[in-house]
């Protein structure tokens, strides 16, 4: 493990951010946890800073004294402010690094389909990082799962628990390679702690592939449920998603990026570099599901 550092984590109140902050603190780092409004646990070694990546002044204030930043904050659901957060917010983080002298930047990107707003804006932010002149590393996580109560994984688990008929957008054959949130957090921490990862891009994924249809079946068996699945045509799913984004632009229940992600073929899941360079062996999906489904099934 590398020398302890003072590290800024943006998006610290999110599902992935909370675990990232905890893992870094457990490894002896001083963590500045930046979040908009949602409380973040002030564990030993954690400093809370309220702020929004769209506000350059709040990013600069949070960055003071930090040697590195893990940039997790993102708008993931095709919200109308996606570009302001995913591109403008990244530009603000880069500018704050330059102003404060923080040279190390870990940018958590995506493998999302670039035809969706989320993927398109994240890749635009990624381009800014590559051109920043900072000591950057970019990660490309697959589906991150764990004790989240609001994300896509949790929504599927609740549907399996509550509904006799689980809708699936499109054919449901494209595979995810899910990675447990703790394995993702450990991999990101080790990237930060190793200069050998500078200028590299890492796929962070799990060892097992599963389609959405497969995931529904695996969850159902563990939860003691026997729901049927209803495959909605892809064209209909995309039309419905566009309508949801139009009607609820700040918080759509389903987005075009969601639908595209469930039907995205050929996603890179080669984790050779993650295993070799970071020493992270992600847990099998069957083990991860056993660990998290009990808690998720009890969430109201």
N, C-alpha and C positions, 0 to 999 in steps of 0.2 A: 504494500500500500504506500502511496506517495505521501509527501509532506502535507500536513493539514493546511488548508487554505480557507480564506473567506470567499464564499461562493454565493452569487445571486442566482436564485431559481425563480424564473417568471412562471406564471400560471400555477403558483404553489398551492392554491386552494382546490385545484382539480383533483380528480381521482388519481391520475398518474403523478401529479405534482406533490400531493401529500406523501405518497410513498417514497418519492425521490428525496424529499426533504428529510424524512426519517432515516433513510439509508445513509445519506451523506453525514447526518449528525451522528449516527451510530459509528461511522468510520472516523470520527474525530474532527470533522470539518466544522467551521463556523458558517452557518447557513443564513443568508438573508432571504427570507421567504416573501416574495412580492405577490400580492393578490388584490383584487379590486374591492370586494366587500365581504366575501365569505370568510368566516374565521378560520385561521390556521392554528394548529396546536403549537403553543410556545414551549416546546420541549427544551431541555438543556442544550445549549449550542445553537439555538434557533432565534433569529431576530425577525420580527414581523414588520413589514413595510407595506402600507396600503398604497396602491397605485394602479395605473392602467397603462399598458404598453403604447396605447394611442396618445398618451400625454408624455411628451419628451421630457418635461421637467421632472415628473415623478419617476421616470426610469433613471434619469441622471442622479436624482437624490438617492435612490435605492442602490445604485451602483457604486457610490462613494466607498472607497476602502476595499473593494472587492478585486480579487486577482483574476476571477473567471466568472462566466455566466453559463448556465444551462437554460436555454430558451425554449420553454415548453408552451407558453401561452399561445393559444390559437382559437380561431372561430372555425368549428368543424362541421357545421350543419348548414352551410350555404346561406348563412345570415346575411342581411343586406350590408352589414358592416365588415364582412369577411376581408375585403381588400385593405381596409383601414387597419385591421388587427394583424393579418398575416403578412402583409407587405409593409405597410406603414409602421407597424409595431416593430418589425424586424429592423427596419431602417433606424428607428429610434434606439434600439439596443446597440446596433453597430456604432452609432454616433456617440452614445454614452460610453462605450468601451474606449473609443478614441479620446474622448474628453478626460476620462479618469485614468487612462493608462492600463486598463485591464486588457490583456492581450488574448486570453484564451476564451474561445466561444464554442460551445457545443450546441448545435442547431438540431432540434428534433424535427425532422421532416416527415415524410409520409410515403406510402406506396400507392396512394389513391389515384384513381383514374383522372388524368388531366382534363377530361371533358367536363368534369364537375367543378363548381366554384371552389370547393375546398382544395382539391388537387392543384388546380391552376394557380391559385394564389399562394399555396405553400411552395410550389416550384419557383414562382417568381421571387419569393422570399429567399429561397435556397440560392438563387442566382446572385442575390445581393451579398450573401455570406461568402460565396466563392470569390467574389470580386473585392471583398472588404480589406484585404491585406492583413487580417488578423490571423491568429493561430487557430484555425477552425477545424472542427470535425463535424461531419454530418451523419445522422443516423436515419435509417429507413425502417421504422417499426412496422410490423404486421399488426393484426388485431391484438390489442392488449386487453387482457381480461383479469379479473380478480374480484374484490369485494365492492365493486362499483355498484351504485344503486340507481344510476341514471343513464348510463351509456348503452350502447347497442347490445352488448352481451347481457346486461341485466334485463333489458326489454324483452329479449328472446326468452330468458329464463322465466320471467313473469307470464309471458304468453303461454309457455308450456304448462305452467302451474295453473293458470286460471281459465284458459280457453279450450273448448273441445275441438276447435278448428284453428290451426296456426297458419296465418297467411304468409306466403313466401313470395317475394317479388322476383319474378322471372323464373327460369328453369331451376335455379338453386343448385347447379352442379359445380360452379367455380369454387376452387378451394381457398380457404384461409389457412394460415400457418400460425395459430394463436400462440402468444407468448405471455406468460404470467407476469403480472405487474412487478413483482419482486425480482424476477430474473431480468426484466427490462431495466429496473432501477440499478441493479448491481452492475450490469453491463455499462450503463451510462456513467456510473461512478468510476469504473475502471478506465473508461476512455479518458475521463478528466484527469486521472492520476498518472497517465502514461504519455510522455512526449512522443512516443513512437506512433501514436494514433493521429498526430497532427497532419492535416491535409488528406485524410482518408475518409471514406464513406463506408459505413457498416450497415448491413442488413441485420435487423434484430427480429428474430422470429423463433417459433417453437419447432420441435423436431417432427411434429405430426401434422399432416394435412387433413382438413375436414371441410366439406361443403356446408352451407347453411342447413341443408336437409339433414346431413349427417349430425350436425350439432344439435338440432332439434331432437333427433332420435337418441343421442347420447344423454342429453339432459333429461329427456322423458324417462329413460330407464332408471336413472339415478334418483329422480324425484317420484318414482312410482306412478307415473302418469301414462296415459295412452291416447294422446291427442292425434287427430288426423291432420294432414297438411293440405293446404289449398295453394296451388301455384298460380299466381296471377300473371297474365301475359306481361312481358317486359314493356311493351308499348303502353299498356294501361297503367303499369306501375310508374313509369316516367311521367305520364300525363298527370296522374294523381299527385306525384311529388312536386311537380311544377306548380300545381294549384295550391298545395300546402304552403310552399314558399311564398307564393303571391299573397295568400290570405294571412299568413302569420310570418312576415319577413324577419322578425326579430327572434322567433323561436319556433321554427317549423317542426311539426311532429315527425315528419319524414322528408328527406331532401333528395334531389337528383343524385347527389354524391352518395347517399346511402344506397340507392337502387343500383347505381353503377358499381359500387364496391361489392355488392352481393353477387355480381355477375362478371367480375373482372378475372379473365383467364390469364394464365402465364405469369403470375406475380413471382418475383425473385424471392426464393426462400433458401438460398445457399448461405448457411451460417458457418461455413468453414472458418472465415476470418474471425467471427465472434468467438468461436471456440478456441482458435489458435492464439489470437492476440490478446483476448480479454480473459481467457480461462473460465468462461461461463458455459456451463452445460445446462441448458434450459430443461425444466421438468417436463415429462411426458404429459400430453393433454389429458389423459385419463386420470393421472394423479392430480393435476391442477383442478379439474372439474370436481373431483371428490373433495378437495379442500374448500372450494368456494360455494358450491351449490346449496349447501345447507343454510348458510347465512342469507344468501340471496332469496331463497324460497320463503323465508320468514319476514322479508321486508314488506311493509304495508304497500 
